[in-house]
Amino acid sequence: MKYINLGQTGLKVSRIGLGCMSYGDPNKGNHSWVLNEEEGRVYIRKAIEAGINLFDTANVYSDGASEEVLGRAIRDFASRDAVVLATKIFYPMSSDVNAGGLSRKAIFTEVENSLKRLNSDYIDLLQIHRWDDFTPIEETLEALNDVVKSGKARYLGASSMFAWQFMKALGIQRERGWAPFVSMQNHLNLLYREEEREMLPLCISEGIGVIPWSPLARGRLTRPWSDEPATERAAHDNVGANYYSKAADADRIVVDRVGEIAEALNQPRAQVALAWLLHKQGVTAPIVGATKPKHLEDALGALELVLSPAQIEKLEEPYVPHHLSGHG
């Protein structure tokens, strides 16, 4: 396994992170396709054995069950201090009026709840899942700083938002001497490259680690283009359909290019798409999901796959601007 510092911190993370949204309880939340605990912990164990140390989840995944599954798996298969546990807060966990968002009350409550589910005294990387339009950013950032000072979180990260919002937050943190965001988990893949316009250059300039979500465009980059859903998840994935359908003609060409290069290299499409992302300046560790053995195998294989400048150019050439997505 290859390791890299997360942004300008001394924290070393594997160049591939395992996303744990797919592990939890199919009867909780709105994702019926997730694996149950017995099925999911197999992949967590294999990831640990392969040297992956970055595990990403969120309180909202399977209504907390994802954190529980991950916490028990880490307890059983690894030393707690040998892994980097990352989770996220923002989305409401109940119907209570103060259950969601990034108020001081919500942050303190959800951090405590996540710690219990993760069976841990601390969170390595506490991330805000989205920007909260209804809470003053100063309130959010001061509360996050207090969580770090209390020892319940080691580092802070953010997820999809506008670059101006992220820079505003970073500026306030620096001005007040508060614990800073050290990472950005954003939407970035061959089918969605809008982050290259402002967010990625900002992260490079400010020394922020980038850990993209959906690096395979929810599976669209792993198989030939088709109008028919290939999996149960794809069949019920209204979010993914909204992300990519507005530029379907151009997306089809990109998918075809991935196939052409994969065939020429005699490698799986997933490895080509992930290798492209790993070649990109500023990218630290894509967050990859795995519900089949080949998913983890392809992720690990991508670490060794070298793409030529000509192949990268061929993959990137047909891209067209997309409607902004992933911020909501």
PLY file of the C-alpha trace (Angstrom):
ply
format ascii 1.0
element vertex 328
property float x
property float y
property float z
element edge 327
property int vertex1
property int vertex2
end_header
0.00 0.00 0.00
1.12 3.55 -0.68
0.59 6.29 1.91
0.48 10.05 1.68
0.13 12.94 4.11
-3.38 14.35 4.34
-2.88 17.90 3.14
-0.34 19.75 5.25
-0.86 17.57 8.31
1.41 14.84 9.58
-1.42 12.32 9.28
-0.62 9.60 6.76
-3.48 7.95 4.91
-3.61 5.18 2.32
-3.94 6.41 -1.27
-7.28 4.65 -1.40
-9.95 5.11 1.24
-12.79 2.65 1.81
-16.21 4.27 1.73
-18.62 2.55 4.11
-21.99 3.87 2.95
-22.66 0.40 1.49
-22.39 -1.31 4.89
-25.11 -1.07 7.47
-28.72 -2.21 7.57
-30.83 -2.44 4.40
-33.92 -1.91 6.55
-32.74 1.48 7.80
-32.48 4.70 5.87
-33.40 4.95 2.20
-30.77 2.67 0.65
-32.22 -0.82 0.35
-29.15 -2.03 -1.56
-26.68 -1.76 1.33
-25.00 -4.92 2.62
-25.85 -6.18 6.07
-23.20 -6.36 8.78
-22.09 -9.93 8.09
-21.59 -9.15 4.40
-20.05 -5.73 4.87
-17.43 -6.56 7.47
-15.81 -8.96 4.98
-14.75 -5.97 2.87
-13.60 -3.93 5.85
-11.38 -6.80 6.92
-9.96 -7.26 3.42
-9.25 -3.54 3.20
-7.36 -3.63 6.49
-5.37 -6.66 5.34
-4.49 -4.80 2.12
-3.08 -1.87 4.09
-5.97 0.57 3.66
-6.14 2.69 6.80
-8.69 5.38 5.80
-12.32 4.45 6.41
-15.04 6.95 5.61
-18.64 6.90 6.81
-21.34 9.32 8.02
-23.88 9.39 10.80
-26.73 9.43 8.30
-25.71 6.26 6.43
-28.30 3.61 7.28
-29.46 5.88 10.11
-26.27 5.25 12.05
-25.91 1.53 11.30
-22.90 2.14 9.02
-20.96 3.70 11.90
-21.92 0.78 14.15
-20.80 -1.84 11.63
-17.52 -0.02 11.00
-16.86 0.46 14.71
-17.32 -3.22 15.50
-15.23 -4.32 12.51
-12.33 -2.07 13.52
-12.56 -3.43 17.07
-12.38 -7.00 15.76
-9.87 -6.66 12.92
-7.48 -3.81 13.72
-5.87 -1.68 16.38
-7.91 1.50 16.78
-4.83 3.69 16.56
-3.74 2.00 13.31
-6.75 3.26 11.35
-8.07 6.67 10.37
-11.80 6.85 11.09
-13.59 9.59 9.17
-17.25 10.40 9.63
-19.58 13.23 8.70
-22.35 15.27 10.34
-25.02 17.60 8.96
-28.10 15.72 7.78
-30.88 15.27 10.38
-30.96 12.02 12.31
-34.51 12.52 13.60
-37.54 14.74 13.10
-36.54 17.03 15.96
-36.24 20.64 14.86
-32.61 20.81 16.10
-31.57 17.37 14.85
-29.76 18.46 11.71
-27.53 21.24 10.50
-24.34 22.58 12.04
-25.47 24.52 15.07
-23.43 24.19 18.24
-26.17 22.04 19.73
-26.36 19.73 16.71
-22.59 19.34 16.43
-22.07 18.41 20.07
-25.01 16.00 20.04
-24.05 14.25 16.81
-20.38 13.93 17.73
-21.32 12.18 20.97
-23.73 9.88 19.13
-21.16 9.03 16.46
-18.55 8.21 19.08
-20.93 5.76 20.73
-21.78 4.07 17.43
-18.14 3.91 16.36
-17.17 2.49 19.76
-14.33 5.00 19.95
-13.14 7.80 22.21
-12.23 9.97 19.25
-12.85 10.59 15.54
-9.74 11.00 13.41
-11.39 13.16 10.75
-14.67 14.89 11.58
-16.21 16.30 8.40
-19.13 18.61 7.79
-21.25 16.80 5.23
-22.55 19.99 3.63
-22.63 23.78 4.16
-25.36 24.98 6.54
-27.16 28.03 5.13
-29.14 28.51 8.33
-26.36 28.65 10.93
-23.72 31.41 11.14
-20.48 29.90 9.95
-18.69 31.39 12.98
-20.93 29.35 15.30
-20.17 26.18 13.37
-16.43 26.74 13.26
-16.11 27.64 16.94
-18.05 24.52 17.92
-15.85 22.36 15.69
-12.76 23.95 17.24
-14.08 23.09 20.70
-14.63 19.48 19.63
-11.00 19.26 18.54
-9.75 20.94 21.73
-11.75 18.44 23.77
-9.88 15.59 22.08
-13.02 14.07 20.56
-11.79 14.82 17.02
-8.21 14.94 15.77
-8.73 16.79 12.48
-11.53 18.59 10.65
-12.66 18.13 7.07
-15.38 19.48 4.81
-17.40 18.06 1.95
-19.04 19.42 -1.19
-19.61 23.18 -1.23
-18.66 26.21 -3.30
-15.02 27.28 -3.30
-15.92 30.73 -1.95
-17.65 29.12 1.02
-14.66 26.93 1.77
-12.23 29.83 1.54
-14.45 31.94 3.78
-14.39 29.21 6.42
-10.62 28.76 6.13
-10.14 32.50 6.47
-12.21 32.70 9.64
-10.42 29.72 11.16
-7.06 31.36 10.51
-8.18 34.74 11.80
-9.53 33.28 15.05
-6.79 30.70 15.52
-9.30 27.86 15.39
-8.63 24.29 14.27
-8.66 24.37 10.45
-10.23 22.19 7.82
-7.45 19.97 6.48
-9.38 18.05 3.82
-12.12 18.39 1.22
-14.30 15.44 0.20
-15.84 16.52 -3.07
-17.54 15.15 -6.17
-14.83 14.43 -8.75
-14.51 11.82 -11.50
-14.13 11.58 -15.27
-17.83 12.34 -15.77
-17.93 15.26 -13.34
-14.92 17.58 -13.40
-16.46 20.92 -12.41
-14.32 20.87 -9.26
-11.28 21.47 -11.48
-12.45 25.04 -12.08
-12.12 26.47 -8.57
-12.19 23.94 -5.72
-9.25 21.79 -6.78
-6.94 24.77 -7.48
-7.98 26.25 -4.14
-7.11 23.04 -2.31
-3.73 22.83 -4.05
-2.99 26.47 -3.19
-4.01 26.12 0.45
-2.51 22.68 1.09
-5.84 20.92 1.60
-6.07 17.14 1.16
-8.62 16.06 -1.44
-10.49 12.77 -0.89
-13.10 12.63 -3.70
-16.38 10.78 -3.35
-18.00 8.84 -6.21
-14.69 8.42 -8.08
-16.34 5.92 -10.45
-19.47 8.00 -11.06
-21.66 5.53 -9.17
-20.45 2.67 -11.35
-20.99 4.36 -14.70
-17.25 4.32 -15.44
-16.90 0.61 -14.73
-19.04 -0.83 -17.53
-20.09 -0.15 -21.14
-22.68 2.59 -21.57
-26.23 1.36 -21.23
-29.65 2.93 -20.82
-30.61 0.05 -18.53
-29.54 0.00 -14.86
-26.92 -2.68 -14.25
-27.47 -3.14 -10.51
-30.17 -2.82 -7.88
-28.49 0.35 -6.67
-28.48 1.86 -10.15
-32.14 0.99 -10.60
-33.06 3.06 -7.52
-30.39 5.74 -7.82
-32.36 8.89 -8.54
-29.52 11.02 -7.22
-27.01 9.57 -9.67
-29.43 9.90 -12.55
-29.74 13.60 -11.81
-25.97 14.08 -11.59
-25.14 12.73 -15.05
-28.26 12.62 -17.24
-28.06 16.27 -18.32
-24.90 15.57 -20.35
-25.61 11.99 -21.34
-24.33 12.24 -24.92
-20.93 13.55 -23.82
-20.79 11.14 -20.90
-21.29 8.24 -23.28
-18.17 9.27 -25.20
-16.12 9.47 -22.01
-17.29 6.02 -20.95
-16.37 4.69 -24.40
-12.88 6.21 -24.09
-12.40 4.49 -20.74
-13.32 1.23 -22.44
-10.90 1.79 -25.31
-7.95 2.47 -23.01
-8.89 -0.37 -20.67
-8.92 -2.75 -23.64
-5.58 -1.47 -24.92
-4.01 -1.92 -21.48
-5.85 -5.19 -20.82
-7.06 -3.78 -17.51
-10.53 -3.33 -15.98
-12.33 -0.07 -16.70
-12.51 0.74 -12.99
-8.73 0.67 -12.72
-8.37 3.10 -15.63
-10.91 5.54 -14.18
-9.33 5.41 -10.72
-5.81 5.66 -12.09
-6.82 8.86 -13.90
-7.96 10.33 -10.60
-4.84 9.19 -8.77
-2.70 10.90 -11.43
-4.44 14.22 -10.87
-2.50 16.89 -8.99
-3.98 17.63 -5.59
-5.90 14.37 -5.18
-4.94 12.56 -1.98
-7.13 9.47 -1.71
-10.34 8.68 -3.60
-13.06 7.17 -1.42
-14.03 3.87 -3.06
-17.00 1.67 -2.23
-16.85 -2.12 -2.44
-19.75 -4.58 -2.50
-18.07 -7.22 -4.65
-14.53 -8.65 -4.39
-13.52 -7.15 -7.74
-14.34 -3.64 -6.50
-11.58 -3.76 -3.90
-9.24 -5.59 -6.26
-9.68 -2.91 -8.92
-9.10 -0.13 -6.41
-5.85 -1.68 -5.29
-4.80 -2.43 -8.86
-5.29 1.20 -9.85
-2.47 2.19 -7.53
0.01 0.45 -9.84
-1.49 1.48 -13.17
0.45 4.20 -14.99
-1.35 6.20 -17.67
0.60 8.05 -20.34
-0.01 11.77 -20.97
-1.61 10.79 -24.30
-4.01 8.39 -22.59
-4.95 11.01 -20.01
-5.58 13.52 -22.79
-7.77 11.01 -24.62
-9.83 10.40 -21.49
-10.29 14.10 -20.79
-10.84 15.44 -24.33
-14.61 14.76 -24.73
-15.69 16.30 -21.42
-18.30 19.06 -21.54
-19.45 21.33 -18.69
-21.99 19.78 -16.33
-24.72 21.23 -14.19
-23.33 21.76 -10.69
-24.24 18.82 -8.51
-23.40 17.26 -5.18
-23.71 20.40 -3.05
-27.19 19.67 -1.71
0 1
1 2
2 3
3 4
4 5
5 6
6 7
7 8
8 9
9 10
10 11
11 12
12 13
13 14
14 15
15 16
16 17
17 18
18 19
19 20
20 21
21 22
22 23
23 24
24 25
25 26
26 27
27 28
28 29
29 30
30 31
31 32
32 33
33 34
34 35
35 36
36 37
37 38
38 39
39 40
40 41
41 42
42 43
43 44
44 45
45 46
46 47
47 48
48 49
49 50
50 51
51 52
52 53
53 54
54 55
55 56
56 57
57 58
58 59
59 60
60 61
61 62
62 63
63 64
64 65
65 66
66 67
67 68
68 69
69 70
70 71
71 72
72 73
73 74
74 75
75 76
76 77
77 78
78 79
79 80
80 81
81 82
82 83
83 84
84 85
85 86
86 87
87 88
88 89
89 90
90 91
91 92
92 93
93 94
94 95
95 96
96 97
97 98
98 99
99 100
100 101
101 102
102 103
103 104
104 105
105 106
106 107
107 108
108 109
109 110
110 111
111 112
112 113
113 114
114 115
115 116
116 117
117 118
118 119
119 120
120 121
121 122
122 123
123 124
124 125
125 126
126 127
127 128
128 129
129 130
130 131
131 132
132 133
133 134
134 135
135 136
136 137
137 138
138 139
139 140
140 141
141 142
142 143
143 144
144 145
145 146
146 147
147 148
148 149
149 150
150 151
151 152
152 153
153 154
154 155
155 156
156 157
157 158
158 159
159 160
160 161
161 162
162 163
163 164
164 165
165 166
166 167
167 168
168 169
169 170
170 171
171 172
172 173
173 174
174 175
175 176
176 177
177 178
178 179
179 180
180 181
181 182
182 183
183 184
184 185
185 186
186 187
187 188
188 189
189 190
190 191
191 192
192 193
193 194
194 195
195 196
196 197
197 198
198 199
199 200
200 201
201 202
202 203
203 204
204 205
205 206
206 207
207 208
208 209
209 210
210 211
211 212
212 213
213 214
214 215
215 216
216 217
217 218
218 219
219 220
220 221
221 222
222 223
223 224
224 225
225 226
226 227
227 228
228 229
229 230
230 231
231 232
232 233
233 234
234 235
235 236
236 237
237 238
238 239
239 240
240 241
241 242
242 243
243 244
244 245
245 246
246 247
247 248
248 249
249 250
250 251
251 252
252 253
253 254
254 255
255 256
256 257
257 258
258 259
259 260
260 261
261 262
262 263
263 264
264 265
265 266
266 267
267 268
268 269
269 270
270 271
271 272
272 273
273 274
274 275
275 276
276 277
277 278
278 279
279 280
280 281
281 282
282 283
283 284
284 285
285 286
286 287
287 288
288 289
289 290
290 291
291 292
292 293
293 294
294 295
295 296
296 297
297 298
298 299
299 300
300 301
301 302
302 303
303 304
304 305
305 306
306 307
307 308
308 309
309 310
310 311
311 312
312 313
313 314
314 315
315 316
316 317
317 318
318 319
319 320
320 321
321 322
322 323
323 324
324 325
325 326
326 327
